Amino acid sequence: MTRRRVHDVAVVGAGMVGAALALTLARAGFDVAVIEPRAAVPWKDTDEIDLRVVALAPSSQNMFGRIGVWEAIRVARACSFRRMHVWDALAPGELTFDAADRGLASLGYIVENRLIQHVLWQALQAETGLALYCPAQVSGTDVESDRRSLLLADGARVSARLVVGADGGDSALRKMINIATGDRDYGQRAIVAHVRTERPHEQTAWQRFLPGATLAFLPLDDDPPLRSAHDLRDSSHSARPGFAAHVCSIVWSVPDAEATRLLALDDAAFCLELGAAFDFRLGAVHATTSRAAFPLRLKLAEQFVAERFALVGDAAHVVHPLAGQGVNLGLRDVDELAEVLSAARDAGADLAATSVLRRYERRRRSDDVLSAKAFDGIQRAFASSFPPLGMLRGLGLSIADRLGPVKRLLAAHAAGR
């Protein structure tokens, strides 16, 4: 009887975090399997720009560089930002980070989700040290002495010494293994769109706190094909030198009822309200693409590991988007887990030994939980419209902006250092 192949690691989910983990481990010499229900949607530079974008920190860029995909992402369509500017609608006080203050060329890059997933998927398909099961859906799992087995919907089985759940915030695998989560529904939705502004974005990521809401304007580069309305590609704009610097991606987090109202507005009315909410910091908002919205929630797994099993990315933690750190936290999980597994292999230890997995959990869960709670605390504090609290928030921003060590600490955390 032929013995079934046992992989070193099986990664369930090939989104940004799962694909990055699989590639990191395969390039480090591990025998890796990836189980994914559907292939990434192909991306072309003539496509309309994805409404969902991420702000990649330097730590994430470095990680993508190590697995050989960053240059393809960067040259395809990515916008670097050199400054970050935060202010409160209820009180004076602003906080600004500038890459030049830290001797850096940029603070990060704004990149569309679909582009990253496309480049990672191409790398997965080309990786010889990796078995790719797609389309494939996990329907069950059990432990067999020195391995964990995954039963697929088509009846096949995939076995590995360690299984990693990277299948998103609603992780089916996490539920199968009975790992509970602590959840909070913010009662908000994040409205996303791309807009053209009167003044250039200055390669700055802008964020304004409003009573019960947050609003971010994220810079976009080049002249991407945008969903929509002729307005965004009006010839009078495209003839203007440097017009691309006037296009931003917005993330406007508002209560559910307000999101419904804003989504129902026509483009002109939406642009007017958006400009006012942003205090017309970049002048009038001239045009918008189509809009979409997604619900906001906090979700933290009560444990990151189980028998021959570990969680990474959104399967372990879903955080409020106000700090733009969700994907970056997930990629830090990847770095840590890869480091722990490599050390165990080099020492001749079992990759999925309890002591090995607990080491990963101790290192990452503390940082992920601290970050999630910090973002949650910021959201709660800035959601209040109580005037005295607003004054304290503004004062806090001013103090943080003037205290070099505090400001450097905040910048370093955002950069993943």
N, C-alpha and C positions, 0 to 999 in steps of 0.2 A: 504493500500500500504506500502510495506517495505521500510524504508528509507535506502539509500545507505550508507555504512560505510564511515566515514570520518577519514582518518589517521591524526596524528599530522604533520608528514613530509613525503613527497614522494621524494626519491632521484632517479634521472634519470641518469643512468650510474653506473656500478659497477666495474670500474677500481680501481686502487690503492686508489685514493682519495675518490671516491664515496663510495666504500665499507668500507673504514675506517670511513667515516662520518656516514654511516648507522649503523655500529656496535657501534660507540661511543654513538650515540643517543639512540639506542635500549637498551644498557647496562645502560643508565641513566634513563630508564623508559618511554621513548617516544614510541608511536605507530608509527612504521616506515614501509613504503612500499619502495621497490626497483624495478625499471623497467630497465631491461637489455636485449638487443637483443640476446646475446649468452653467454652460460656458459663459464667459464674460462677453458682453455685447461689443462687437468690433468698433473701433474708434478711428476716425479719419479727420485730418485737419480741416476738411471742408464741412464737417458736421457742425450743427448748432452747438454752442457751448452748453455743457451740462448745468442744470440749475443747482445741483449739489456740488459744493466746492469744499476743500479743506485747507487749513493753514498749516503747512508743514514746518515744524521747528527744525533748527539745525541738526538736532539729534536724529530726527527722522530722515533728513537728507543724507546724513552720514551713513545711516543704516542701508538706505537704498543704494548708496554708492558702493558699499561693501558687497552687495549682491549683484552689482552690475546693471542696475536698471535706472539709476538717477539721471544719467545723461540723456537717455531716450525720453524720459519724462520732461526734463528741463527744456530741451530744444523743441519739443513738440508744441507745448503751449503752457507756459507757467509764468507767473508774474512775481518777481521778488518785491518785498516791501522793506523799506529802510527805517520806517518810524511806526510807532503805535501811539495813538492819542486817545485818552479816556477822559470823559467829563460827565458831570451830573447836571440834570435839568433843573434841580431845585436849589442849587447853591453854587457860588463861585468855587473854584478849585479844580485843577486839571492835573493829569499825570501823563507824562510823555516819555517814551523810550526811543532812543535813537541809536542805530547800529554804530554810527561813528563814535559814540561815547565809549563803546566797548571794543573799538578797533575792528569791527566786522563790516563786511560788504553789505550784508542784509540781516534782517531779523528772521526771515523765513520766506516761504513762497506760497502763493495762493494757486492751487491746482484743482482742476475738476476731478471729481471722484471717478468718472467713467474712464478718463485717460489713464489714471494710475492703475485701475483694475485691468484695463486692456494690456498695458505694458507688462504687468506682472503675469497675466495669463499667458502671454506669448512666451515669457521666460519659463513658466512652468512646463509648457508643451515642449520646449527645446531642451529641458534638463534631463540628461540621460540617467542620473542617479535617483530617479523619482518615478513612481507608478501613479498614474493619474486615472482615477475612476470617475468618469463623467459621461452621461448623466447618471448619478447614483444617489440614492437616498437611504440613510440609516434608519432601520426600523426596530433595532434592538441591540443590546450589548450585554456581555457577561464576561466574567474573569475565569480564565483557565490556567491555573497555577502560575506560570511565569509570563503570561501574556493577557491582553484583553482582546476579545473578539467582537467584531462588529457585524451584525447581520444586515445585509442590504435588502431593499424592497424586492429585488429580482431573485432572492434566494441565495445569492453568493455570500461568502464570508471573507472578511479581511481581518487579519490578526496582526497585532503589533505589541512590542514590549510596553509601549506607552501610547495612549490615545490622548489627543489634545482637542478640546472643543473650541472651535473658532467660528461657530455658526450663528453669531449675532446675539442681540439683546434678548430675543425670544428663543434662545437656544433649546432645541428639542433634546439634544444630547444631555444637557445639564439637567433637564427635567427627568429624563430616563434614569439618571444616576441619583436622583432625589436630592440635589443640592438646592437648598432654599435660597431665596433672595429677599433683601429688604428693599421695598419699593416706595416711591413717592411720585404721585401724579401731580405735576405742577399746575394742571388746569390751564395750560397755555399751549399755543402752537407757534412754531417758527415759520414765518412767511419768507419764502426765498424768491428772488427774481434778480435780473440784471438791469441796471438803469444807466442812463446817460445824464451826467450833471453839467451844469453851466461852467464850473471851474474844474481844473484837473485835480486828480486825487493825490498827487504829490508822492506817489509810492508810499502812501501811509494807510495803515489799517486803523479806521476810526470806530470808536464805540461810545455811545451815549446812553446813560442810564436815565430812564423816565419813570414816573410813578407807575408801578406795576408792569413795566416793560423794559426791554433793552433793544438797542438798535445798533447794528454794525454795518459799516460800509467797507468792503474789502476790495482792494485795487485789482483790476484785470488788465492784461497786457495785450499788445498787438491790436488787430481788428478782427476778433473772432466772429464767426457767423452766429448771430443771436436769434433766439426764438422771437418771431414776432412780426410785427408792425414794422412797416417801412420806416417809421420814425427813427428807429435806432440806426438805420443804415441810410438815412437821408443824405443825398449827395452834397448838400450844403455843409454837412458835418464832415463827410469823408474827404472833402476837398481841403479841409483845414489841417495844416501841418500839426502832427502830434495829437490828432483828435482821439486816438485810442486811449490816451491817458485820462479821458473823461468817462470811461466805462467802469462801473463798480458792480460787484455782487453784493446784495443786501441780505441780511438775516435779521428779521424784525420779530422778536419774541413778545407776544401779547396774549392776554386772556382769550379763552376759546370764543366767547361771544364777539369780542372785538375782532378777532381773526376772521370770523364769518362775515362781519360787516365790511372789513377792508377788502376781502377777496371779492365781494360783490360790487365794489366800485368800478366805474369805468376807468380807463387808463389815466385820463386827465385829472380826475378827482383823486385817484390814488397817488399820482405824482405830487399833487399839491399837498396832500396830507403827509406824505413821506418827507417832503422837503421841510415842512413845518416841524415835524417830529425831530428832524436832524438839525434844527435851528438854522437851516439854510447854510450850513458850514461850507458846502461846496457850491453855493448858489442854488438856483432853481434846478429841480429835477425835470429834464426835458422829455424823457421817454422811458418806458418800461417794457420789458418782455412780458410774456405770460407769467403768471404767478402760481406757486404751489405752496403747500403748507404741510408740516408734519408735527405730531404731538410731542411734547416735552415731558420727560420723566427722569427720575433718578432710580437706578437699579443696581444693587450691590450684592454679589453672591456672598453668602455667609461663609463659604470656604472656597478656595481656589483649586484645591486638589482633593482627590479621592483615590481609591485603590487603582493603581496604574492609569491614572487619569489626571489631567490638568486643564484649567480654563485660561484663555487669553482674550484680550480685546473686549468687545461689547458683551461677549458671553459671560465675562467676569464683572464688568462694570459699565454702566451707561450713565453719563454725566450730563449736566446742563451745558448747552453749547456756548454760553456766554464767554468762556475763556478760549474756545476753539481748541481744546486739548484732548478731545476724545480719541482721535486716531493716534495722536502722539503718545498718549498713555499706553494704548494697545501695542504700539511698536516698541515701547520700552519693556513691556512684558516679553516680547519676542527676544530682545537682546538678553534679558536676564535668564529666561528659560534656556536659550541656546548656550549661554555661558555655563549654567549649572549642569546641563546634560553633557557638554564637552568635558568638563572637569571630572564628572563621574566616569565617563568612558575612559579617559586618560588614566584614571586611578584603578581601572578594572572593576568598577562597581556596577551593580544593576542600575540601569537608567531610571527605572521607575520605583526604586526602593523608597520607602516612606521617608527616610532621612534626606534623600535627594530632593524629592518633591516638596517637603516641608521647607527646605532651604529656599526654594523658589518662592513659595507662598509667603514666608516671613519677609523676604526682601520686597516683593511686589505688592502684596495686599496692604501693607502699611502705607506705602506711597500712594497707591490707588485710592484707598479709603480716605486718607488725609486730603488728597486733591479733590475727591468728590465732595467731601464734607465742606471743604473750603469754598468750592464753587457754589454749593448749596447755601452756605452761610452768606456769601456775597449776594446771591440772588434774593434771599430773604431780607437782608438789610437794605438793598437798593429798591426792593419792591414797595417799600412803605412810602406813603405820601405825607407822613407826619412831618411838619416843617422843621421842628428842632432836630429830628434825626437827619433830615436833608442837610441841614447846616453842618452837622457832625461829619456826614459823608464827604461833603465838599472840603471841610478842613482836613479830613484824613487823606484825601487825594493830594492836597497841597503839601502836607507834611511829608508824605511818601515821596513826592516829586523832589523835595529838597534834601531828604536824608539819603546821601550817597549809598551807604551800606544796605539800607532797606531796599532801595531802588535796584541795586545790583543783585540782591537776593531774588527779588521778584523776576527780574529779567533772566537770571540764570535758570530759575525753575521753568519759566515759559520756554526756554531754549532746550530744556531737557538735560541740563548739566547738574 
